[in-house]
């Protein structure tokens, strides 16, 4: 699981959800540091799929929160970096 920052997200050659990345990115927006460990089981679930799992601490990366329209500083998106498209995942 990778920590994503605004700078690494905008870097075209970055291996973590950069603009030239062809994999889908599952980006988890977290409120509490260290809470990414509860999602470790996702790594096994998607290990054979073209999915990169990344997390963002919402308070440290407000630009990414705004970019993806995350409300209440937590949530998740499935992002297609090459096309610049995403879908927010909600609990509703």
Order of alpha helices (4+ residues) and beta strands (2+ residues): beta-alpha-beta-alpha-beta-alpha-beta-beta
